């Protein structure tokens, strides 16, 4: 029964692919039908939608599956507050200049209740009074992390006082992962979804 349900979900996802965009998902070549079906099966198993990023990375299915599992682990299995992780991703996407990741995660952050006013203030967070102390500590860390990785002692000390070692690792992996992902979306020119698709909300 479980296999039958997974197969049905994959079939439904496969059928939705043409509606995701108007043309290629990125500057990469189109995937073959076999590759598309494999992506649909993998995404159905993860309970996530097919987005242009998955249509792009589908050229390397083993890598795509592994990176997808990391994203799902960060979204569903981390102990650090989800909204702080989304804030870290949004600031990272802004620093990198990845419109694709920023737009995707605006939807995810708002889906978990993050206010639009704070999202709008992310580009100039240092001059905003909207962010609380924990958010400001994290934003300062993101800025040091994403601009060469040289985290000064004061920024690190604030992180140690604010977050547990596990939370620091989770937040750091989140920043590093989406920094690289943001660069990838720019280099491969991954297109924004025309239908507002996101990969999967996960736990808030």
C-alpha positions as CSV (number, residue, x, y, z in Angstrom):
1,X,0.0,0.0,0.0
2,X,2.8,2.4,0.9
3,X,4.6,1.8,-2.4
4,X,1.4,2.3,-4.3
5,X,0.7,5.6,-2.5
6,X,4.3,6.8,-3.2
7,X,3.9,5.9,-6.9
8,X,0.6,7.8,-7.1
9,X,2.2,10.8,-5.4
10,X,5.2,10.7,-7.8
11,X,2.7,10.5,-10.8
12,X,0.9,13.5,-9.6
13,X,4.1,15.5,-9.1
14,X,5.3,14.5,-12.6
15,X,2.1,15.7,-14.1
16,X,2.5,19.1,-12.4
17,X,6.0,19.8,-13.9
18,X,4.8,21.7,-17.1
19,X,2.9,24.1,-14.9
20,X,5.9,25.3,-12.9
21,X,7.4,27.7,-15.5
22,X,7.3,29.0,-19.0
23,X,10.3,27.3,-20.5
24,X,13.6,26.1,-19.0
25,X,14.0,26.2,-15.3
26,X,17.5,27.6,-15.6
27,X,20.4,28.0,-18.0
28,X,20.9,24.2,-17.8
29,X,19.6,21.9,-20.6
30,X,16.2,20.3,-20.2
31,X,16.0,17.1,-18.3
32,X,15.0,13.8,-20.0
33,X,11.7,12.2,-19.1
34,X,13.5,9.6,-17.2
35,X,15.3,12.2,-15.1
36,X,12.0,14.0,-14.5
37,X,10.4,10.9,-13.3
38,X,13.3,10.2,-10.9
39,X,13.0,13.7,-9.5
40,X,9.2,13.2,-9.0
41,X,9.8,10.0,-7.2
42,X,12.5,11.5,-4.9
43,X,10.4,14.6,-4.1
44,X,7.3,12.5,-3.5
45,X,9.3,10.4,-1.0
46,X,10.4,13.6,0.8
47,X,6.9,15.0,0.7
48,X,8.1,18.1,-1.2
49,X,7.1,19.9,-4.4
50,X,9.1,20.0,-7.6
51,X,10.6,23.5,-8.0
52,X,12.9,25.0,-10.6
53,X,15.9,24.3,-8.4
54,X,15.2,20.6,-8.3
55,X,14.6,20.7,-12.1
56,X,18.1,22.2,-12.4
57,X,20.1,20.0,-9.9
58,X,18.3,16.9,-11.3
59,X,21.2,16.5,-13.7
60,X,23.1,15.1,-10.8
61,X,20.4,13.1,-9.0
62,X,22.5,11.5,-6.3
63,X,23.8,15.0,-5.3
64,X,20.4,16.5,-5.6
65,X,18.9,13.8,-3.3
66,X,21.6,14.4,-0.7
67,X,21.3,18.1,-0.7
68,X,17.5,17.7,-0.5
69,X,17.9,15.5,2.6
70,X,20.0,18.1,4.3
71,X,17.5,20.8,3.5
72,X,14.7,18.6,5.0
73,X,16.8,17.8,8.1
74,X,17.4,21.5,8.7
75,X,13.7,22.2,8.2
76,X,12.2,19.4,10.2
77,X,14.8,18.0,12.6
78,X,16.7,21.0,14.0
79,X,16.2,22.2,17.6
80,X,17.1,25.8,16.9
81,X,14.0,28.0,16.3
82,X,12.7,27.7,12.8
83,X,12.1,31.4,12.4
84,X,15.7,32.1,13.4
85,X,16.9,29.7,10.7
86,X,14.6,31.3,8.1
87,X,16.0,34.7,9.2
88,X,19.5,33.4,8.7
89,X,18.6,32.1,5.3
90,X,17.0,35.4,4.2
91,X,19.9,37.5,5.3
92,X,22.3,35.1,3.7
93,X,20.3,35.2,0.4
94,X,20.4,39.0,0.6
95,X,24.1,39.1,1.1
96,X,24.8,36.7,-1.7
97,X,22.3,38.4,-4.0
98,X,20.2,35.3,-4.6
99,X,16.7,36.5,-5.6
100,X,15.6,32.9,-6.0
101,X,16.5,31.8,-2.5
102,X,15.1,35.1,-1.0
103,X,11.8,34.7,-2.7
104,X,11.5,31.1,-1.8
105,X,12.2,31.7,1.8
106,X,10.0,34.7,2.2
107,X,7.1,32.4,1.5
108,X,8.4,29.8,4.0
109,X,9.1,32.4,6.7
110,X,5.7,34.0,6.3
111,X,4.1,30.6,6.3
112,X,5.6,30.1,9.8
113,X,4.3,33.5,11.0
114,X,7.4,35.7,10.4
115,X,6.1,39.4,10.0
116,X,6.5,41.1,6.6
117,X,7.8,44.2,8.4
118,X,10.9,42.3,9.6
119,X,11.4,40.7,6.2
120,X,11.4,44.2,4.7
121,X,13.9,45.4,7.2
122,X,16.5,42.6,6.6
123,X,18.6,44.6,4.0
124,X,19.2,47.4,6.6
125,X,18.8,45.4,9.8
126,X,21.4,47.4,11.8
127,X,19.3,50.5,11.6
128,X,16.0,48.8,12.4
129,X,14.5,48.5,15.9
130,X,12.2,45.6,14.9
131,X,14.7,42.8,15.7
132,X,15.1,41.5,19.2
133,X,18.4,40.7,20.9
134,X,18.7,37.1,19.7
135,X,17.9,38.1,16.1
136,X,20.5,40.8,16.2
137,X,23.2,38.5,17.5
138,X,22.3,36.0,14.7
139,X,22.2,38.7,12.0
140,X,25.7,40.0,13.1
141,X,27.0,36.4,12.9
142,X,25.5,35.9,9.4
143,X,27.2,39.0,8.2
144,X,30.6,38.0,9.5
145,X,30.1,34.4,8.3
146,X,29.1,35.3,4.8
147,X,31.8,37.9,4.3
148,X,34.9,35.8,4.5
149,X,34.0,33.7,7.5
150,X,36.3,35.7,9.9
151,X,34.0,35.8,12.9
152,X,35.5,38.2,15.5
153,X,35.7,37.4,19.1
154,X,32.9,39.8,20.1
155,X,30.4,38.3,17.6
156,X,31.4,34.8,18.6
157,X,31.1,35.6,22.3
158,X,27.6,36.9,21.7
159,X,26.7,33.7,19.9
160,X,28.0,31.5,22.7
161,X,26.0,33.4,25.3
162,X,22.8,33.3,23.2
163,X,22.8,29.8,21.6
164,X,23.7,26.3,22.6
165,X,26.5,24.5,20.8
166,X,24.0,22.4,18.9
167,X,22.0,25.5,17.9
168,X,25.3,27.2,16.7
169,X,26.1,24.2,14.6
170,X,22.6,24.1,13.1
171,X,22.6,27.8,12.3
172,X,26.1,27.7,10.9
173,X,25.3,24.7,8.6
174,X,22.2,26.6,7.6
175,X,24.1,29.7,6.7
176,X,26.9,27.8,4.9
177,X,24.4,25.6,2.9
178,X,22.3,28.5,1.7
179,X,25.3,30.7,0.9
180,X,26.5,28.0,-1.5
181,X,22.9,27.4,-2.7
182,X,22.5,31.1,-3.3
183,X,25.6,31.2,-5.5
184,X,24.4,28.1,-7.4
185,X,21.1,29.7,-8.2
186,X,22.9,32.8,-9.5
187,X,25.5,30.9,-11.6
188,X,23.0,28.5,-13.1
189,X,20.4,31.3,-13.4
190,X,17.6,29.4,-11.8
191,X,14.3,31.0,-12.7
192,X,11.7,32.1,-10.2
193,X,8.6,29.9,-10.1
194,X,5.6,31.5,-11.9
195,X,3.1,29.7,-9.7
196,X,4.6,30.5,-6.3
197,X,5.7,26.9,-5.6
198,X,8.0,26.3,-2.6
199,X,9.8,23.1,-1.9
200,X,7.9,22.2,1.3
201,X,6.9,24.2,4.4
202,X,8.2,21.7,7.0
203,X,7.9,22.2,10.8
204,X,7.4,25.8,12.1
